[in-house]
Amino acid sequence: MDLNYPAETEPFRKEVHAWLEENLPDGWFDPEFSMSAEERRAFNESWNEKLFAGGWICAGWPVEYGGKGLTLLQQVVLNEEFAKAGAPMRADFFGDTLVGPTILQWGTDDQKREFIPGILQGKIAWCQGFSEPDAGSDLASLKTSAILDGDEWVINGQKVWTSQAQHADYVFLMVRTDPDAPQHAGISYLLVPMHQEGIEVRPIIQVDGSGDFNEVFFTNARCSKNNAVGGVNNGWKVAMTTLGFERGSSSTTGYRRFLKEWEEIVKEATRLGKNDDRLVRDGLVKAWEKVKIMEINGYRSLTDSLNGTHNTALLGACNKMFWSETHRATMELALDVLGMEAQILTGKGPSDGTVTGSRRGRADYPVSELQGSFFFSRSETIWGGTAEIQRNIIGERALGLPKEPKPQKV
């Protein structure tokens, strides 16, 4: 692990910082700075335009496709400076971070011309169609099928836990296109329009009233035969590339959201007079230690990527398991600190402009930030690969333990 950045990154860091100082609202860097709800809405409406004009949206993409062609280290510096300033990057996670880079790596020239400009300009909203009721962590057992009918794929099946499906224009979808091939070999990766007959989206309402997770049903839905990214029956390799993009340039900034929450818990402990309680202090110290471990693990992942030592999958499994379980435990600590206050809905509801993760509760179920984080943390040990699956990866690939036996069919 190397914590020393090359000297040549400093001019770029200064460039990013100077741009932020010039384009963020006056007073942004003052400790007491705040905005009204109306000012926040106006800022959000204009900020994406400024990011686009500055070239910071998808800045790691090749110049010929609208990016700046930044190196990985430059992307890390970019994210760090935005994170330090508390300035938002465009939050189109599925388009900018997942499917866009996947199309750039695996897509045909026609696919790049058709989809990349819309992603870059924020004109196409995306969702991810991977998990199924019987194929979550064991993704290769998926059953959603696609059969070629002339110039179109005809799709039938069901996906579940599909975030933002109700807002998406397209879904990048894993389907089985060869039922006779081995599990991993008969899968294709399709780009499917959501606004068509044959696709039904049903929100899965959570206990706090949010419904950003969805079930999606496909009944003879269609897409062009040219929308198979990476070729037919090569979807597993393409999908693994997509999952790899989830981590990378954010490796040294991901810990910051957990640090911010920890600071909020300390503030609440002080307000409630519990900051002198030995058990509370012990819990806070242990939570802070784990946040620092997340920070260090981020540098380890970055060093691995820069050195090309190819431990990405193993480090990703270790990091995912660690931060998700740590976050869940920390939010349980938060509720312990709040005591009976944790049982009272103390938030302002959707109108207060705050969002935890991708969750936004109903007006009649107004969770606070910490309450919303508690609910969201319950899902984090599941999505992106369950903690149990991460342990299998670590056990088999790092410790050399035998593979977990497959369940026997009766």
N, C-alpha and C positions, 0 to 999 in steps of 0.2 A: 504494500500500500504506500503510495507516494502522495503526501499532502502539499508538495511544492509544485505549483503550476509553472510551466515554461515562461520565461520572461516575455516571449513574443505575444502572450495572451493579454498583457497589461494594456497595450494601446486599444485593443478591442473592448476590454472591460471599461475603459474610460469613455470610449465612444458610446457604449450603451448607456452608461450612467449619465452622460451629458444629454443624450436624447431624452431620457426620462425626466431630468430636471427641467428641460425646455418644454415638454409636452404635458406633464402632469399639472393639475390645477395649482394655482398659487397657494402656498401654505401647506401643501401635501406632506412635506417632511417635518412639519412642526408637531411635537408630541400631542398637542391639544386639538389638532385639526379634526374637523368633522363636517359631514354634509347632511343636509336634509334629504328626505326621501325623494323630493322633486329634483334636487341637485344630483342625487345619485342616479336617478333615471336618465337625466340629461347627459351625465358623464358616460354611462354605459352605452347610450345611443351613439355618441361621438367617438368613443375610444377605439372601436373596431376600425373605423375609418382612418384614425391616426396610425394604428398598428399596420394597416395595409399600406398606407402611404410611406411609412418608415421601412417597409420590407421585412417586418418582424414576424409576420404570419407565415408559418411553414418555412422559416428561414434556413433550415437545414436541407431543403429540397434543392435539386440542381437549378442553376440559373435559367436554363432553357425552359423550365417548367414553372417559373415565377418565384423561385426561392433565391436565397443569397449564396447557396452552395457552402454553407458553414461546415467546418469540421466538427467532429463530435465534441472536442474540447471547447470550441467556440459556442456550440449550443449549450453546453454546461454553464459557461460563463454568462451567456444570455439569460438563462433561467435563474441563475444565482442573483444577478443584478435586479431582475424583476421581483424576485422573492424578497430580497433585502429591502426594496423600496415599497413592498406591499402593493405593487402594481399588477393588475390582472393581465394574464395572457388570454388570448381568445380560448374560450372553454369548449371548443368543438372537438372533444376527445376522440370520438369515433372516426371522424373525417380526417382531422389533421394528424393524429397520432397513430391510428391503426390502419384504416383501409387506404388512405392516400399513399403512405410509404409502401404498402403492399402492392398497390397497382404500379407504382414507379419501379419496383423491383421485378415483378412478375408479369405485368400487363403488356399487351400488345400496343403498338403505336396507336391503333384506332381507339383502344380502351383509354389510353392516356389522354388523347385529344378529346374524348367524349366526357370523361369524368374529372380529370385533374383541375381544369379551370373552375368548374363549379364548386369543388372542394375548397380551393384556394380563396375564392371570392365569397365563401359562406352561403352559396345559393342552394346547396344540396345538403340536407340533414340525413344522417345515417344512424342505423342501429345494427347490432351484431346478433346474428342468428346461429348460435352454436349449440347451447344447452337444450336438452330435451327432457321430458319427464323420466325416461329410463336411460338417459345418456348425459349425465352431468360431468362428474369427474372422469368417468369412462367414456370420453367423447367419441372414441372410434366405434362405439356400438350404436351410433345414431341410425334412425330409421327413416327420417324424412327423405323422400325419393324424388328424383327428377328423371323424366323419360323424354327423349328427344322426339318431337313431333314436327317434322319438316324443318322449319327454320327457328323453332322455339322449343325451350324446355318447359315441360308441364310438371308442376311441383305439387306434391301432396304430403302432408304431415303436420307436425306440431313442434313449436319451439316454446321455451318457457324461461322466465326470469330475464326477459328481453327489455333492457333499459331503454327508455325514450322511444319505444316503438310507436307510441301514439302520435309522436311529432315527426317521425322520420319520412323522408321521401324515398330512400332506398335502404335495403338490408343486404349486408354481405353475409351470405348464407352457405352453410355447409350441408351438402345433400349427398345421398347415396345414388350414384349413377351407374354402378355395376354391382348388382346384388350377388353375383357369383364370384367376385374377386375377394381376396382376403380383406379383413376389416379395414385396414389402413389404406389399401390400394384401390378401393372402389369409390372413393369420395371425391367430389368436385366442389369448387369454391365459386359460387355464382353471385352476380350483382343483380338484385331483383327489385323492380319498382314496387313500392308499397301501396300506391294509390291505384288499386285495380280491384275488380270483382274477383273473389276467390281468396282474399286475405282479410281475416277478421282479427282485430286486436281487442283483447279483454284485459283491462287493468287488474292487477292483484293488489287489493287494498290492504295496507299494513295497519298495525295497531294505532299508529299516530295519524291515520287518515291519508297518508301519502299513497300515490299509486303509480310510481315511476317504473316499477317492474310490471311486466305484462306476459300473458300467454298470447301466442300468435298462431293462428290456424291457417293452413294453406290447403285450399280445395281447388285443384286444377288451376292454380295460379301460373302465370307465364312470364318468361323473360327470353330475350334473344339468345340464340345458340352461341353468339359471339361474346356473351357475357361470362364465360367461364375463364376465370383468371388463372394463369399458369397452365392452362390446358385441361382437358378432360381427364378425370381420375388421378389428378395430381394435387387434389385439394388439401390432403393432410400436410404435405410439405409447405404449401402456401399458408395454411392456417397457423402452423408453428412459427412461421415468419411474423405473422400478425401478432401473435401472443408475445413474441420477443420484443416487439416495438413498445409494449406496455411499460417497459423499464428502459433505462438508457440515459437520455439527456437530463432526466429529473432525478438521477441517482443521488446527487448531493443536496437536493432541495426538498425531497419528499418528507424528511423528518420534521420540517418546519411547522406543518399543520399540527403535529402532535405536541410540539413544544408550545405552540400558541394555546392549545387546549390545557396543557399542564399549567401554564401561567394563569389561566382563568380559574382553574381549580384552586390554586394557591390564593388567588384573590378572594374566592368564596370562603375558603377556610379562615382567612384573616377576618373577613366580615362577620363570620359566625363565631369568632373567638375560639376556633379549634386549632389554630396554628401552633399552640403550645401543647396540644395533646400529643403524647409520645407515639401512640399508634398512628395517628394521622401524619405526623412528621415522618415516621418511618415509611409509611406508604408513599408519601410524596417524594422522599429521597430515592426510593427504589424505582418509582416511575420515571424520575429524572435520569437515573442511571441508564435505564433502558432506552430513553430518547437519545442519549449520547451514543449508545451502542448502534442505534439506527443510523446516526450520522456517520459513524466510523464504517459501518457496513456499506453505506453508500459510496464512500471513497474506495473501498475494496472492489466494489462492482465496477466503478469507473476505471480503476487501474487494470482490472482484468480485461475490459473492453479495449483500452488503449494499447495494452501489451499483446492482445490477441491470444491470450492463454486459454480461451475457450472453456472457461468454467461457468459460463453465463447461466446455464440451466440449473446447475447445482447451487450457485450463489443466489439465484432467483428463488429457488425453493426454500433455502435457509431464510432469506430476507422476508419472503411473503409469510411464512409461518410465524416468524418472530414478531413482525410489526402488527400483524392482524390479532394475534393472541395478546400481545402487549396492550393494544388499543382497547380490546374488550375488557381486560382487567383494569385498565386505567379509568375507563368510564364507569365501571362498577365502584371504583374508589370515589369517583365524583359523586355518585348517588349516596354513598356512605357519608361523605362530607356534608352534603346537603341535608341529610336526615329526612325528617318529615316534609321539608320543603320540596323534596324530590317527587312527592306524591301530588303536588299542586301544579297545575298548568300555568306557568309563569311567563310564557312567551307572548308575543303580540300577534301571532298568526302570520299568514302569508303576506300581509300588507307591510310587514316591517322590513322587507327587503333582504332578509337573511336566509341563507340556504345552508344546510349541513349535508355534505356529500351531494347527492342529487335529490335529496328529499325535501319536500315542502308540504307541511301538514295542512289540514283544513282550518278554516277560520274558527270553527267550533272545537278545534283540538289544538290550541296554540302552545306548542312545545317551545321551551327555551333552547338556546344553543346547546347547552350541555345535555339536556334531555334528548334533543334530536340526535346528538352524537352517540348517546347511549343506544338508541334504537338502531342507528346505522351500523354501529360496531358489531351488532349481533350478526350481521350478514357478511362481514368482511372475512371471517374464517371459512366462508363457504365459496363466495365467488372468486374467480381467478384461480381455482384449484383449491380444494379443501385442505385444511391443516393435516388431515390424515393422509391425503395423497402426497403432500409435500414431505411428510415423514417417510413415506415409501421411497420417494426419489432419493432422499438423503441416505436412507438405510441401504438401498441397493447400489447407488452410484458412488457414494463416498465411503461407506463402511463395508461394502462387499457382502452384505447379507443376502440370503436367498430371496428370490422374488416371492411376493405374497401369493399364496395359492389361489387359483380361480375357483369360484363357487361351482360345485358339482350340480349338474342338471339331474333332476329326479325323474 
